[in-house]
Amino acid sequence: MKKLTLLLLFLSSVAMGQTVKHNGYVIYYNAKIKAPDSTSFTLTPANVSCGAMKRKDTFHSDPLLPNGPQVADFANPKQPDSLQIDKGHTFSFKSASCNPINYKECFYVSGMYAQYHGFNNGDWKEFEEYEQSLAAKQTIHVINGYIGIQGHLKAGEIIPAYMYKAIYHDGAWEVFCAPNRPWVHGHKIAIWHKTAAWLDSKTGLKL
C-alpha cells in the first residue's frame, strides 16, 4: 500500500499540467494535448454492488477545467459505426453508477479520450468489465492512459494511438495495452497483456 501511495504521488508530480481531483477519480490533465496524461481511481465491492443501472448520457464539461475540453469538441461527421469517434470514458459509467456524485462526474469530457467506436465499445469495454469483475471481490486500483498519438480532433484533443489500463489486484499490477483502432473488438483481452516493466518503459510510470 505504501508503494501504491508513492506511485499516486509520482503520477501527480509527472503530470504535465493540472491534477484534478473528483469524488471518485483523479484526472492528470494536460492542456497541451487537451486530454489526460492519465487518470486513476480505486474501486471497492461497494462501488459495483448496486446492479445494472439505466444509463442516461449526460456528457458535460468539467467545472474544474473551465478552459478544458467541451462536449462539442467531439462532434464528428457521420461514419460507419466502428469508425465513429466516441467520447471514451476512463472512469466508466458502470464503475461510477452506484454513487450519485460519481455518476455525474464520470461524464466529464475532461476525463475522456477520443476513441474509435469499434475499440471503445469493443476491447476497451472488455477491459472495463474485467476491472468491475475484480472489484466485486476486492479493492482494486486502476490507472488509465495513452501511448502515442495518431491524430487530433478539430478542436485539438489528441486521438491516442494506444490505450492502456493497469489494474492493481491480488498484490500485483496487471497491465493491458491495445491499439485505438476500429477493428479492436471481439478479442480475448489476454492478447493485450503487457508487463508492468514494459509500461514503465513506455510511460515513465514506476509500477
Contacts in CASP RR format, 6 or more apart in sequence:
PFRMAT RR
TARGET T0000
AUTHOR 0000-0000-0000
METHOD contacts of the structure
MODEL  1
MKKLTLLLLFLSSVAMGQTVKHNGYVIYYNAKIKAPDSTSFTLTPANVSC
GAMKRKDTFHSDPLLPNGPQVADFANPKQPDSLQIDKGHTFSFKSASCNP
INYKECFYVSGMYAQYHGFNNGDWKEFEEYEQSLAAKQTIHVINGYIGIQ
GHLKAGEIIPAYMYKAIYHDGAWEVFCAPNRPWVHGHKIAIWHKTAAWLD
SKTGLKL
4 141 0 8 1.000
4 168 0 8 1.000
7 205 0 8 1.000
7 206 0 8 1.000
7 207 0 8 1.000
8 26 0 8 1.000
8 40 0 8 1.000
10 205 0 8 1.000
10 206 0 8 1.000
11 26 0 8 1.000
11 28 0 8 1.000
11 38 0 8 1.000
11 40 0 8 1.000
11 143 0 8 1.000
11 205 0 8 1.000
12 19 0 8 1.000
12 26 0 8 1.000
12 28 0 8 1.000
14 37 0 8 1.000
14 204 0 8 1.000
15 28 0 8 1.000
15 29 0 8 1.000
15 30 0 8 1.000
15 37 0 8 1.000
15 38 0 8 1.000
16 30 0 8 1.000
16 32 0 8 1.000
16 37 0 8 1.000
17 28 0 8 1.000
17 29 0 8 1.000
17 30 0 8 1.000
17 31 0 8 1.000
17 32 0 8 1.000
17 37 0 8 1.000
18 28 0 8 1.000
18 29 0 8 1.000
18 31 0 8 1.000
18 65 0 8 1.000
19 26 0 8 1.000
19 27 0 8 1.000
19 28 0 8 1.000
19 29 0 8 1.000
20 26 0 8 1.000
20 27 0 8 1.000
20 28 0 8 1.000
20 29 0 8 1.000
20 62 0 8 1.000
20 64 0 8 1.000
20 65 0 8 1.000
20 110 0 8 1.000
22 64 0 8 1.000
22 102 0 8 1.000
22 105 0 8 1.000
22 108 0 8 1.000
23 99 0 8 1.000
23 101 0 8 1.000
23 102 0 8 1.000
23 105 0 8 1.000
24 41 0 8 1.000
24 42 0 8 1.000
24 91 0 8 1.000
24 96 0 8 1.000
24 99 0 8 1.000
24 101 0 8 1.000
24 102 0 8 1.000
24 105 0 8 1.000
25 39 0 8 1.000
25 40 0 8 1.000
25 41 0 8 1.000
25 90 0 8 1.000
25 91 0 8 1.000
25 102 0 8 1.000
25 105 0 8 1.000
25 106 0 8 1.000
25 111 0 8 1.000
26 39 0 8 1.000
26 40 0 8 1.000
26 41 0 8 1.000
27 36 0 8 1.000
27 39 0 8 1.000
27 62 0 8 1.000
27 108 0 8 1.000
27 110 0 8 1.000
27 111 0 8 1.000
28 36 0 8 1.000
28 37 0 8 1.000
28 38 0 8 1.000
28 39 0 8 1.000
28 40 0 8 1.000
29 35 0 8 1.000
29 36 0 8 1.000
29 37 0 8 1.000
29 65 0 8 1.000
29 68 0 8 1.000
29 110 0 8 1.000
29 111 0 8 1.000
30 36 0 8 1.000
30 37 0 8 1.000
31 67 0 8 1.000
31 68 0 8 1.000
33 149 0 8 1.000
33 157 0 8 1.000
33 158 0 8 1.000
34 68 0 8 1.000
34 69 0 8 1.000
34 73 0 8 1.000
34 153 0 8 1.000
34 155 0 8 1.000
34 156 0 8 1.000
34 157 0 8 1.000
34 158 0 8 1.000
35 69 0 8 1.000
35 111 0 8 1.000
35 112 0 8 1.000
35 113 0 8 1.000
35 114 0 8 1.000
35 146 0 8 1.000
35 157 0 8 1.000
35 158 0 8 1.000
35 160 0 8 1.000
36 90 0 8 1.000
36 110 0 8 1.000
36 111 0 8 1.000
36 113 0 8 1.000
36 144 0 8 1.000
36 145 0 8 1.000
37 145 0 8 1.000
38 143 0 8 1.000
38 144 0 8 1.000
38 145 0 8 1.000
38 203 0 8 1.000
39 90 0 8 1.000
39 91 0 8 1.000
39 111 0 8 1.000
39 143 0 8 1.000
39 144 0 8 1.000
39 145 0 8 1.000
40 141 0 8 1.000
40 142 0 8 1.000
40 143 0 8 1.000
40 144 0 8 1.000
41 91 0 8 1.000
41 95 0 8 1.000
41 141 0 8 1.000
41 142 0 8 1.000
42 139 0 8 1.000
42 140 0 8 1.000
42 141 0 8 1.000
42 142 0 8 1.000
43 95 0 8 1.000
43 131 0 8 1.000
43 132 0 8 1.000
43 134 0 8 1.000
43 135 0 8 1.000
43 139 0 8 1.000
43 140 0 8 1.000
43 141 0 8 1.000
43 142 0 8 1.000
44 135 0 8 1.000
44 139 0 8 1.000
45 135 0 8 1.000
45 136 0 8 1.000
45 137 0 8 1.000
45 138 0 8 1.000
45 139 0 8 1.000
46 98 0 8 1.000
47 95 0 8 1.000
47 96 0 8 1.000
47 98 0 8 1.000
47 99 0 8 1.000
47 102 0 8 1.000
47 135 0 8 1.000
48 94 0 8 1.000
48 95 0 8 1.000
48 98 0 8 1.000
48 132 0 8 1.000
48 135 0 8 1.000
48 136 0 8 1.000
49 98 0 8 1.000
49 136 0 8 1.000
50 97 0 8 1.000
50 98 0 8 1.000
51 98 0 8 1.000
53 93 0 8 1.000
53 94 0 8 1.000
53 97 0 8 1.000
53 98 0 8 1.000
53 103 0 8 1.000
55 93 0 8 1.000
55 97 0 8 1.000
57 107 0 8 1.000
58 104 0 8 1.000
58 107 0 8 1.000
59 71 0 8 1.000
59 87 0 8 1.000
59 107 0 8 1.000
59 109 0 8 1.000
60 71 0 8 1.000
60 107 0 8 1.000
60 108 0 8 1.000
60 109 0 8 1.000
61 68 0 8 1.000
61 69 0 8 1.000
61 70 0 8 1.000
61 71 0 8 1.000
61 108 0 8 1.000
61 109 0 8 1.000
61 110 0 8 1.000
62 68 0 8 1.000
62 69 0 8 1.000
62 108 0 8 1.000
62 109 0 8 1.000
62 110 0 8 1.000
62 111 0 8 1.000
64 110 0 8 1.000
65 110 0 8 1.000
68 110 0 8 1.000
69 109 0 8 1.000
69 110 0 8 1.000
69 112 0 8 1.000
69 155 0 8 1.000
69 157 0 8 1.000
70 109 0 8 1.000
70 155 0 8 1.000
71 87 0 8 1.000
71 109 0 8 1.000
72 155 0 8 1.000
73 109 0 8 1.000
73 153 0 8 1.000
73 154 0 8 1.000
73 155 0 8 1.000
73 156 0 8 1.000
73 157 0 8 1.000
74 85 0 8 1.000
74 86 0 8 1.000
74 87 0 8 1.000
74 109 0 8 1.000
74 112 0 8 1.000
74 114 0 8 1.000
74 153 0 8 1.000
74 157 0 8 1.000
76 84 0 8 1.000
76 85 0 8 1.000
76 153 0 8 1.000
78 84 0 8 1.000
79 85 0 8 1.000
81 117 0 8 1.000
81 118 0 8 1.000
82 116 0 8 1.000
82 117 0 8 1.000
82 118 0 8 1.000
82 182 0 8 1.000
82 183 0 8 1.000
82 185 0 8 1.000
83 116 0 8 1.000
83 117 0 8 1.000
83 182 0 8 1.000
84 116 0 8 1.000
84 117 0 8 1.000
85 114 0 8 1.000
85 115 0 8 1.000
85 116 0 8 1.000
85 117 0 8 1.000
85 153 0 8 1.000
85 159 0 8 1.000
86 114 0 8 1.000
86 115 0 8 1.000
86 116 0 8 1.000
86 117 0 8 1.000
86 120 0 8 1.000
86 121 0 8 1.000
87 109 0 8 1.000
87 112 0 8 1.000
87 114 0 8 1.000
87 115 0 8 1.000
88 112 0 8 1.000
88 113 0 8 1.000
88 114 0 8 1.000
88 115 0 8 1.000
88 120 0 8 1.000
88 124 0 8 1.000
89 106 0 8 1.000
89 111 0 8 1.000
89 112 0 8 1.000
89 128 0 8 1.000
90 111 0 8 1.000
90 112 0 8 1.000
90 113 0 8 1.000
90 144 0 8 1.000
90 145 0 8 1.000
91 102 0 8 1.000
91 105 0 8 1.000
91 106 0 8 1.000
91 111 0 8 1.000
92 106 0 8 1.000
92 128 0 8 1.000
92 132 0 8 1.000
93 103 0 8 1.000
93 106 0 8 1.000
93 107 0 8 1.000
94 128 0 8 1.000
94 129 0 8 1.000
94 132 0 8 1.000
95 102 0 8 1.000
95 106 0 8 1.000
95 128 0 8 1.000
95 131 0 8 1.000
95 132 0 8 1.000
95 135 0 8 1.000
96 102 0 8 1.000
96 103 0 8 1.000
96 105 0 8 1.000
96 106 0 8 1.000
97 103 0 8 1.000
97 106 0 8 1.000
113 145 0 8 1.000
113 146 0 8 1.000
113 157 0 8 1.000
113 158 0 8 1.000
113 159 0 8 1.000
113 160 0 8 1.000
113 163 0 8 1.000
113 180 0 8 1.000
114 153 0 8 1.000
114 157 0 8 1.000
114 158 0 8 1.000
114 159 0 8 1.000
114 160 0 8 1.000
115 124 0 8 1.000
115 160 0 8 1.000
115 163 0 8 1.000
115 180 0 8 1.000
116 180 0 8 1.000
116 181 0 8 1.000
116 182 0 8 1.000
116 184 0 8 1.000
117 182 0 8 1.000
118 182 0 8 1.000
118 183 0 8 1.000
118 184 0 8 1.000
118 185 0 8 1.000
119 163 0 8 1.000
119 178 0 8 1.000
119 179 0 8 1.000
119 180 0 8 1.000
119 181 0 8 1.000
119 182 0 8 1.000
119 184 0 8 1.000
119 185 0 8 1.000
121 185 0 8 1.000
122 184 0 8 1.000
122 185 0 8 1.000
122 186 0 8 1.000
123 178 0 8 1.000
123 184 0 8 1.000
123 185 0 8 1.000
123 186 0 8 1.000
123 187 0 8 1.000
123 189 0 8 1.000
123 192 0 8 1.000
124 163 0 8 1.000
124 165 0 8 1.000
124 178 0 8 1.000
124 184 0 8 1.000
126 186 0 8 1.000
126 187 0 8 1.000
126 189 0 8 1.000
127 165 0 8 1.000
127 176 0 8 1.000
127 178 0 8 1.000
127 189 0 8 1.000
127 192 0 8 1.000
128 165 0 8 1.000
130 167 0 8 1.000
130 189 0 8 1.000
131 140 0 8 1.000
131 142 0 8 1.000
131 165 0 8 1.000
131 167 0 8 1.000
134 140 0 8 1.000
134 167 0 8 1.000
134 169 0 8 1.000
138 169 0 8 1.000
138 170 0 8 1.000
140 167 0 8 1.000
140 168 0 8 1.000
140 169 0 8 1.000
141 167 0 8 1.000
141 168 0 8 1.000
142 165 0 8 1.000
142 166 0 8 1.000
142 167 0 8 1.000
142 168 0 8 1.000
143 165 0 8 1.000
143 166 0 8 1.000
143 205 0 8 1.000
144 163 0 8 1.000
144 164 0 8 1.000
144 165 0 8 1.000
144 166 0 8 1.000
145 160 0 8 1.000
145 163 0 8 1.000
145 164 0 8 1.000
145 165 0 8 1.000
145 203 0 8 1.000
146 158 0 8 1.000
146 160 0 8 1.000
146 161 0 8 1.000
146 162 0 8 1.000
146 163 0 8 1.000
146 164 0 8 1.000
146 180 0 8 1.000
147 160 0 8 1.000
147 161 0 8 1.000
147 162 0 8 1.000
147 163 0 8 1.000
147 164 0 8 1.000
147 177 0 8 1.000
147 202 0 8 1.000
147 203 0 8 1.000
148 160 0 8 1.000
148 161 0 8 1.000
148 162 0 8 1.000
149 158 0 8 1.000
149 159 0 8 1.000
149 160 0 8 1.000
149 161 0 8 1.000
150 159 0 8 1.000
150 160 0 8 1.000
150 161 0 8 1.000
150 180 0 8 1.000
151 158 0 8 1.000
151 159 0 8 1.000
152 158 0 8 1.000
152 159 0 8 1.000
153 159 0 8 1.000
159 180 0 8 1.000
160 180 0 8 1.000
161 179 0 8 1.000
161 180 0 8 1.000
162 177 0 8 1.000
162 178 0 8 1.000
162 179 0 8 1.000
162 180 0 8 1.000
163 177 0 8 1.000
163 178 0 8 1.000
163 180 0 8 1.000
164 175 0 8 1.000
164 176 0 8 1.000
164 177 0 8 1.000
164 178 0 8 1.000
164 194 0 8 1.000
164 199 0 8 1.000
164 203 0 8 1.000
165 175 0 8 1.000
165 176 0 8 1.000
165 177 0 8 1.000
166 173 0 8 1.000
166 174 0 8 1.000
166 175 0 8 1.000
166 176 0 8 1.000
166 196 0 8 1.000
166 199 0 8 1.000
166 205 0 8 1.000
166 207 0 8 1.000
167 173 0 8 1.000
167 174 0 8 1.000
167 175 0 8 1.000
167 176 0 8 1.000
168 174 0 8 1.000
172 196 0 8 1.000
173 196 0 8 1.000
173 207 0 8 1.000
174 193 0 8 1.000
175 193 0 8 1.000
175 194 0 8 1.000
175 195 0 8 1.000
175 196 0 8 1.000
175 198 0 8 1.000
175 199 0 8 1.000
175 207 0 8 1.000
176 189 0 8 1.000
176 192 0 8 1.000
176 193 0 8 1.000
176 194 0 8 1.000
177 192 0 8 1.000
177 194 0 8 1.000
177 198 0 8 1.000
177 199 0 8 1.000
177 202 0 8 1.000
178 184 0 8 1.000
178 189 0 8 1.000
178 192 0 8 1.000
196 207 0 8 1.000
197 207 0 8 1.000
199 205 0 8 1.000
199 207 0 8 1.000
200 206 0 8 1.000
200 207 0 8 1.000
END
